[in-house]
Amino acid sequence: MWTTANIPDLTGKTAIVTGGNTGVGYETVKALYKAGATVIVAARDYGKAQAAIDAIQAAGPGRGQMSVGLLNLANLTSIGTFADAVKTDYNSLDILVNNAGVMIPPASTTDDGYELQFGVNFLGHFALTGHLLPLLQQAAHARVVTVSSGAAIRVDGIDFDNLRLEKPYDAWREYAVSKLADILFTRELDRKASGILSVAAHPGVTRTDLQRHIPAEELAGLFARFDTVMEPWQGALPQLYTATAPGIAGGAFYGPDGDQEFSGYPALSHYNTPAMQDEQLAARLWDYATEVTGIHFSF
Ligand SMILES: NC(=O)c1ccc[n+]([C@@H]2O[C@H](COP(=O)([O-])OP(=O)(O)OC[C@H]3O[C@@H](n4cnc5c(N)ncnc54)[C@H](OP(=O)(O)O)[C@@H]3O)[C@@H](O)[C@H]2O)c1
């Protein structure tokens, strides 16, 4: 059973956790900091991120450092500005955790016009990773962990004619599309980037702010269907495991080891669908994202 007690010494390592102010992102920041890493808490609200840092420090000493980075993944300009600031302050990046996410919001778009879940959960992280690639390439064994979801198995492809809310909105379907896109991105990045480990993780079923768009009564009914709803410290373990443990397989997907991967401790995921393995779809998605973000990864 792998826990945060197994995290190796991260002194001298630099990490970014998107959405690090709450939920499993917060627990990821906390564990990396305790293990000695210098952690940038990338968040869209400065006050929330600083409050998270204060809470982590108040909970006990860590061996690393933490700072706030302002990042709105729903705005491509903000992503570039954040990355430029990181490049000014740091020469290399060891760990990038693409964790931030939004689930089933009312129909809405990013500032650049993409369906919000696709735009934040996938496209924003694609752009961010591309911007930061030169720093990742400077690290000895950099890792990019992209947080996906078991929901990725619920769709069998990506409708490229419906990424800007062109068709009637199906909130759960678009969430699943964004999380399938995260898996395809992970695999394609791992294929393309030598010297960088790209891996996906999911936190099973964990009680966080992610469920903010589900009405309270409905949420209670939903959670009642699961034997265990994990707390964020446990939900964060798969992404901490993939970010720090030895022997992680590039391009692979990890999650909790319990029944149907709803809860448990980190292990290779059994979630697998033809769409998740579709290399042509992954290549098409990469080309699409390159074109619409203008971010060309220079390998
Ligand atoms: N919880 C689960 O059961 C579960 C299951 C499967 C997958 N996941 C995935 O796990 C990841 C973390 O989710 P969580 O459960 O910890 O949810 P959470 O508590 O809601 O945290 C999500 C984080 O993403 C941030 N975020 C949202 N939109 C953003 C934007 N435009 N720019 C920058 N940051 C933004 C949020 O910021 P604010 O605080 O400012 O809103 C928050 O920090 C997500 O990718 C989610 O899809 C979670």
The ligand as a Tripos MOL2 file, in Angstrom:
@<TRIPOS>MOLECULE
LIG
   48    52     1     0     0
SMALL
NO_CHARGES

@<TRIPOS>ATOM
      1 N1        -13.1510   14.5050   -6.9360 N.am      1 LIG1
      2 C1        -13.3390   13.4290   -7.6930 C.2       1 LIG1
      3 O1        -14.0500   12.5000   -7.3280 O.2       1 LIG1
      4 C2        -12.6630   13.3390   -9.0260 C.ar      1 LIG1
      5 C3        -12.8660   12.1900   -9.7960 C.ar      1 LIG1
      6 C4        -12.2430   12.0810  -11.0320 C.ar      1 LIG1
      7 C5        -11.4110   13.0820  -11.4740 C.ar      1 LIG1
      8 N2        -11.2180   14.2090  -10.7110 N.ar      1 LIG1
      9 C6        -10.3180   15.2540  -11.2280 C.3       1 LIG1
     10 O2         -9.4220   15.6460  -10.2100 O.3       1 LIG1
     11 C7         -8.9650   16.9890  -10.4810 C.3       1 LIG1
     12 C8         -9.0360   17.8150   -9.2180 C.3       1 LIG1
     13 O3        -10.3890   17.9500   -8.8610 O.3       1 LIG1
     14 P1        -10.9170   18.0690   -7.3700 P.3       1 LIG1
     15 O4        -11.8050   16.9150   -7.1460 O.co2     1 LIG1
     16 O5         -9.8270   18.3470   -6.4150 O.co2     1 LIG1
     17 O6        -11.8730   19.3520   -7.5640 O.3       1 LIG1
     18 P2        -11.8820   20.8000   -6.8970 P.3       1 LIG1
     19 O7        -11.7850   20.6720   -5.4190 O.co2     1 LIG1
     20 O8        -13.0690   21.4790   -7.4660 O.co2     1 LIG1
     21 O9        -10.5450   21.4670   -7.4450 O.3       1 LIG1
     22 C9        -10.4640   21.8860   -8.7670 C.3       1 LIG1
     23 C10        -9.4180   22.9570   -8.8770 C.3       1 LIG1
     24 O10        -9.3770   23.4180  -10.2370 O.3       1 LIG1
     25 C11        -9.4070   24.8300  -10.2040 C.3       1 LIG1
     26 N3         -9.9090   25.4230  -11.4270 N.ar      1 LIG1
     27 C12       -11.1340   25.3190  -11.9910 C.ar      1 LIG1
     28 N4        -11.2300   26.0830  -13.0720 N.ar      1 LIG1
     29 C13       -10.0250   26.7050  -13.2150 C.ar      1 LIG1
     30 C14        -9.5040   27.6550  -14.1320 C.ar      1 LIG1
     31 N5        -10.2430   28.1590  -15.1280 N.pl3     1 LIG1
     32 N6         -8.2210   28.0620  -13.9850 N.ar      1 LIG1
     33 C15        -7.4720   27.5990  -12.9700 C.ar      1 LIG1
     34 N7         -7.9170   26.7260  -12.0580 N.ar      1 LIG1
     35 C16        -9.1910   26.2840  -12.1840 C.ar      1 LIG1
     36 C17       -10.2800   25.1760   -9.0100 C.3       1 LIG1
     37 O11       -10.1200   26.5320   -8.6470 O.3       1 LIG1
     38 P3        -11.2370   27.2880   -7.7350 P.3       1 LIG1
     39 O12       -11.0670   26.7540   -6.3430 O.co2     1 LIG1
     40 O13       -10.8580   28.7260   -7.8780 O.co2     1 LIG1
     41 O14       -12.5580   26.9490   -8.3320 O.co2     1 LIG1
     42 C18        -9.7240   24.1940   -8.0120 C.3       1 LIG1
     43 O15        -8.5230   24.6700   -7.4700 O.3       1 LIG1
     44 C19        -9.8580   17.5110  -11.6090 C.3       1 LIG1
     45 O16        -9.1440   17.4450  -12.8270 O.3       1 LIG1
     46 C20       -11.0210   16.5340  -11.6230 C.3       1 LIG1
     47 O17       -11.6250   16.4460  -12.8880 O.3       1 LIG1
     48 C21       -11.8240   14.3470   -9.4930 C.ar      1 LIG1
@<TRIPOS>BOND
     1     1     2 1
     2     2     3 2
     3     2     4 1
     4     4     5 ar
     5     4    48 ar
     6     5     6 ar
     7     6     7 ar
     8     7     8 ar
     9     8     9 1
    10     8    48 ar
    11     9    10 1
    12     9    46 1
    13    10    11 1
    14    11    12 1
    15    11    44 1
    16    12    13 1
    17    13    14 1
    18    14    15 2
    19    14    16 1
    20    14    17 1
    21    17    18 1
    22    18    19 2
    23    18    20 1
    24    18    21 1
    25    21    22 1
    26    22    23 1
    27    23    24 1
    28    23    42 1
    29    24    25 1
    30    25    26 1
    31    25    36 1
    32    26    27 ar
    33    26    35 ar
    34    27    28 ar
    35    28    29 ar
    36    29    30 ar
    37    29    35 ar
    38    30    31 1
    39    30    32 ar
    40    32    33 ar
    41    33    34 ar
    42    34    35 ar
    43    36    37 1
    44    36    42 1
    45    37    38 1
    46    38    39 2
    47    38    40 1
    48    38    41 1
    49    42    43 1
    50    44    45 1
    51    44    46 1
    52    46    47 1
@<TRIPOS>SUBSTRUCTURE
     1 LIG1         1 GROUP 0 **** ****
